[in-house]
Amino acid sequence: MQAITSAVEWLSSVVWGVPMLVLLLGVGLLLTFGLRFRTVRDLPLAFVLLWRGRVPEGKGEITPFNALMTALAATIGTGNIAGVATAIFIGGPGAVFWMWMTALVGMATKFAEAVLAVRYREVDDRGRYVGGPMYYIKNGLGKNWAWLGACFALFAGLAGFGIGNTVQANSVADALEASFGVPFWVTGVVLAICVGTVLVGGVQYIAAVAGKLVPFMAICYIGAGLVVIGLNIEAVPAAFRLIFSHAFSPIAATGGFAGAAVWAAIRFGVARGVFSNEAGLGSAPIAHAAAECKGPVSQGLLAMLGTFIDTIVMCSFTALVILTTGAWTSGRNGAELTAYAFESALPGVGGHITSIALAVFAFTTLLGWSYYCERSWQYLLGTKVIIPFRIVWSLAPIVGATVKLSFIWLLADTLNALMAIPNLIALALLSPVVFSVAREFFKTRGKSENNPF
């Protein structure tokens, strides 16, 4: 077992090393420039589309809003609480700046993923819309590239049981046991029942739950963050100075903080940003492919909001809570650091807020990733796999909540990176299609009733 662990550790260091970060940012920059910064310039339009509601005569299974909420259900999770804290602990406050930069570039990546997912989606033998990287690789690049799509589906189907299921259940169990003394097995059983109940209804139920739970939990978490920041309002300017100054200069050791070089800020800011918003991994377009829409570009605009909301908004609140309370110099790391920051500002309730947020975030991640994995295994094995998959997926949280998962964490993290490679190759090769479809959309928007809106 030690030999296997060492091999996976080596592979993880390779696939999440400098080449991967360069590939992620390189493809993101290619798309950002190719789209002429539309993803930044058209943020207001994206928010208008977000509240538009159901699309008249749109083709798909779920509303565009619920498609975004399903994608956000999978991305808003432990990365927003523990991931941000880890980036600051290792890379210093400057890591937050690089998370922001990664998000701005990642918006173009997420836009392109959704555009291609809708353009190349299919209807399965049950009459359901299916799509994602495996489909736009096969249908966009041709059948000679179908093996690459199968690789993506295999990596996604396996990674989901780690990062999207057992790891999330483990995080919930740890948080609830620490704050409320809930036994690990009880958490596992409750999660299994809740997840199984939702999965019975398929993507419509998942989307309906996500459409209500994700906005609620995001608003509650932001509200708690605003209270903490308000109590430390005088420290906000200093927090922003720390973020911007140490994005480009080393930061010395102070308190329990060991100090960090600029490279650490860049590396962990980028890595945690990608882990949080999943731009480039290829997971979110699987949800967006099911959206009711007349054309791909409007859904692409909605999809990029997922990256903006997840990183620019949610992660920023976690970072400001940690920095304005001074908790970042405490020597703590991960979710413990975030909990300590909330607790220091709100004694007696701050730690509970973090535990409850972790539990809800992890539950929605379980739901979002269930859909990603189901579609991945469906691509590989056909619709006959759906019912067995849902049973196994619903029971997996019991295992995740009750066993140690250090190896599963490592393996899932590696598989996440392996997912990204086929997806990024496809995005680069199909970028001319994205640029062409986007140009046509913005050229005809508002001039014809038959535009892709």
N, C-alpha and C positions, 0 to 999 in steps of 0.2 A: 504493500500500500504506500509505503514511503517513496518507493521509486516512481509510482504513478503520480503521487502528489508533486514530486520534484519535477517530473516531466511537464505536468500541467502548469506549474509555476513558471517554468522556462517558456512554455508556449505563450502564457499570458503576458510575460514581460516583452515578448516579441510582438504579439498582435496589438498590444496597447502601448507600444513604444513610440518613438519619434515618427517612424514612417506612417503609422496609423493617424497620428495627430495631424501630420502634414497632408495626408490624403483627405481627411475630414474637412480641414480648413481649405485645402486646395480646391476641392469640388464645390464647397460652399462659396468660395470667392469667385470661381468660374461662373456659377449660377447667378450670384449677386451682380457681377458686372454685365453678364449676358442679358440679364433682365433689366439693366439700366437702373438699378436701385429701386425698382418698382415695389419690392417687398417692404421697403422703409417708407417710400413716398405714399403708398396706398394703404397705410395702416387705418386711417379714418374710414375708407371705403370698406375695409375688412370688418370693422366694428358695425357698420351699417348692415352688412350682409349677415352678421351674427344674429341680429335681432329681427331679421326679415321674416323668419318663420318658415312654414312649409312652402315649397316651390310649386306654383301651378304647373301642371303637366310635367313635373320633374319625374325622372325615372330613378328608382332606387327603393330601398326598404325602410330607411330611417331618415328623419329630418336632418338637414345639414347641421343644425345646432346640436342635435343628439349625437351625430357622428363625431363632432368636435369634442363633446363631453365624454364620449366613449374613449377617444384617444387621450384626453386629459386624465381620465380615470386611471389609465395605465402609467402615465408619466408623472402626475403629481403623487409623490409617494415618499419613501424614505430618503430619496435623494434631496428633497427640499428641506428636510430636517437634519438628517445625519450627513448627507453629502456636502452641503454647504459648510457645515461645521468642520468636517475633515479637510476641506480645501483651505479654510482659514488656518486651521491648526498646523498644517504642513507647509502651506505656501504663504501664509500671512494675509493681511487685509488686501494686498494687491491682487490676490487670486480672484477676488470678487469682480474686479475690472475685467479680467480675462474671461470670466464667466459671461459677463455682459457682451463682450466682443464675439464670443462663440455663439451666443444667442442671436445676435444681429445677422451673422453669417448663416447660422442655422435656419433662420426664417426662410431664406431662399431655398435651402435644401428641402425643408418641409413642404414648401410651396410646390417644388418640382415633383416630389414624391406623390403628392395628392393629385396633381395634374395628370401624371402618368397612370396612376392607379385608376382614375375614372376613365381616362381615354382607352385604356387597354383591358378594362374589366370584362368579365364574362357572366353568363347566366348558367348556373349549374342545373343538374337534372331534376332539382326540386323547384326550379324557377326563381332561385335566390341569386342576387348579385354578389359576385366574389371577385376579389382583386388584390393587388399588392405587388411587391417586387417580383415574386415568382411568375406572375402573369404578365407584367410589363417587360420582363426579361424574355419570356417565351414569345409573346405576341409582338413586342416592339423590336427586339433584336433578331428574331427568327428562331426556328426550331433547332438550328445548330447550337443555339445558346441555352436550350432548355435545361441542360445539365447544370448550368449555373443557377437557374431558378430553383431546381431541385435541391441544390446545396443550401441555398438560402432557407428554403422551407424546412429542411432537416435541422439546420442550426437553430432556427427560430422555434421549431417544435420541441427541441430538447432544452433550449435555454429557458423557455417559459416555465417549465416545471421547477427550475431553480429560482431565477430572479423574479419571476412573476407569480410564484405559488409558495413553495416551501420556505423560501427565505422571507417572504412577506409574513407568512403565518408565524415564523419564529420571532420576527420583530414585534408583532402584536403580542405574542405570548410573553415575551420578555418585558415589554412595557406595562402590560396589565398586571403581571405578577409583582413587578417592582413597586407600582403605585397603589394597587388595590388588593394585592395578595391573591389574585385569581390563579388557581392551579393551571399548569400548562395544558393538561389534557382537556380541561373544560373549555379553554380557548379554542383548541383544535376542533373539538366536537361542534361547538357553536358556529365556528367559521365554516365547517363542512356543511352543516345544515343550511346556513344562510346562502352560501355559494350555490349549493345544489338546487335550492328553491328558485334562485334567479335563473340558473342555466336551463331549467326546464323550458322556459319560454324563448330560448335562443336570443339572437341579436336584438330583437325588438324589446325584450325584457331587460337585457343588459343596458341598452341605450336609454330606456325609460328610467331605470334606476340611476344611471350615471347622470342623466339630464336633470335630475332633482338633487342628488346627493353631492355631486361635484361642486356646483355653484354654492350650495349651502356650506360645505366644509371649507371652501376657499374663503368665503366671506367671513366665517367665524375665525379662521386662522389669521387673516389679515386684520380683523378687528382686535384680536388679542395682541397682535404685533403693534398695532397703532397705540394701544394703551401703554405698552412697555416703552415704546419710542416717545410717547407724549410725556411719560414720567421722567424721561432722560433727554428732553428736547434740547437742552443746552449742549449735549454731547454730539448732536447730529452733524454740525459742521466739521468737527474734528474727525468724525467717522469717515466722512467723504474725503477729507484731506488724506487720511490714512490709505483709503482705497486707491486714490489717484497717484499719490506720491510713491507708494510702494509697489505699484504696478511696473515701475521703471527703475526702481532702486532697491537694494537689499534692505532688510529690516533687521535690526539687532535684537538679541535676546532681551526679553523684559518679563519680569514676573515668572510665570511658569511657561512662557513661550520661548522656544529654543532658538528663534531666529530663522530667517529664510532668505535664500538667494532669489534673484529675479527669475531665474529659470524655474525654480520651484513654484513660484506664483503663476507663471505661464502654464507649466505642465499640469498642475493640479487644478487650476482654474478652468482650463480647456477640458480636461478629462472629466471633472465633476459636472461641468456644464452639459457635456454630451450625455453623461450618465443620467442627468436629471431630465433633460427635454427630449432625449432619444433622436434628435435630428441626425439623419444619416444612417441610423440603424435599420430603417425600413419597416418598423413595426406599425407606426401610425397610419400609413396609407392603406393598410388592410381594413381599418375601420372606415376611412374616408371613401373607400371604393363602394361601400353600401349606401352612401348618401343619395337622397333624392335631389337631383340637379339636372339642368338642361345641358350643361357643358362643364368641362373640367376646371376652367380657370377660376370660376367663382368659388368652387370647393377648395382650390389651392390657396386662395386668399384667406378662407376660413382656417385652413390647416395651419398656416403660418402663425395665426394667433395663438395656437397651442404653445409654440416655443416662446412667444412673447409673454403670455400669461404665466407659464411655468417658471421661466428663468428671470426675466426682467421684473416681474411682479412678485411672485411667491418667494423665490430664492432671495430676492433683495430684502424682503421683510425679515427673513431669518438672519441674514447677514447684519442688518442694522440692529436687530435685537442683540446679537452677540457682541457687536462693536460698541454700541452706545452704553451697554451695561458694564463694559470692561471685562466681560467673562472670557474673552479670547486670550487673556494673559493668565488664566487660571491653571493651565496645564491639562485641562480636560479635553476630550476628543469626541467626535461623532455626536450621536443623539444625546449623550451625557452632557456635552458642552451646551447644546441648545436648551436642554432642560434646566441646566444650572443658570443660564442667562434669564430664562423666564422666571425661575424661582427666586432669583436675587431681586427682581423687580416686583414680583407678586408673591411674597412669601405665603406658603401654605396652599396655593392654588396653581402656581406657575408650572410645577412639575407635572401636575395632573393634566394641565392643558396640553403639554407636549405628549404625554402618554395617550390621551384621547385622540389627538391629531394623528399620531403615528398609527393608531389602531384603525381609524377611519380611512386614512390615506392608503394603508396597506390593503384594506378590504376592497377598495375600489380598484387598486392595482390588480388584485386577484381576478376581478371581473373583466377588466380590460384585456389582460393577457390571456384570459380563457378564450376570448374570441380570436386573438391573434394565433394562438396555438391550434385551435380547432380548424381554422382555415388553412394553416400550414400542413397539418396532418391530412386534411381533406384533399389538398393538392397532391399529396404523395400517394394516398391510399384510397381516395374516393369517399363518397358520402356515407358508405357503410361504417366508417370509423367514428362517426359523430357521437352516437349514443354511448359506445364503450369509452370514448374519450371523456365525455362529460361525467361519467361515473368515476373514472380514475381521478380526474381533476378535482372533483368534489371531495374525495377522500384524502387526497394528498396533504391538505392542511393539517390533518391529524398527525401525520408523520412529521411535518415541518415544525409543528409547535412543540413536539416532545423529544426531539433528538438534536444533537449538536451538528451544525451545518457548515463548519469551517471549509471543508472540501467542496461542498455544494456551492458555497459563495464563490470560491475560486474558479470552479468549473463553469458556473453560469456566467461569470464575468468574462471568461475566455470565449465562451460561445457567443456572447453579445458582440464581441469584436469580430468574430468570424461571420456573424450575420451581416455586419456592415460592409465587408469587403465586396461580396457580389452586388449589393445594393449600390454602393458608390461607383463601381465599374459601370453598372447600367445607367446611373444618373449622368455620368460623364459622356457616355456614348449616345445617350438619347437627349442630351441637352439641346441640340438643334430643334428637336420636336417641341420641347418646352418653350423655347424662345419664339418659334413660329406660331404656336397656339396662343401664347400670351400677346404677341403683337396683333394678331387678328382680333382677339377679344377687346383689347383697349382701342383698336381702330374702329370697331363697329359699335362699341358700348354707347347706348343712348341714341344711336342713329336708326336703329331698327327694332321692331318688336320681336324679331326673331334672333336677337343676339344671344350669346351663351349664358346670360344671367339666368 
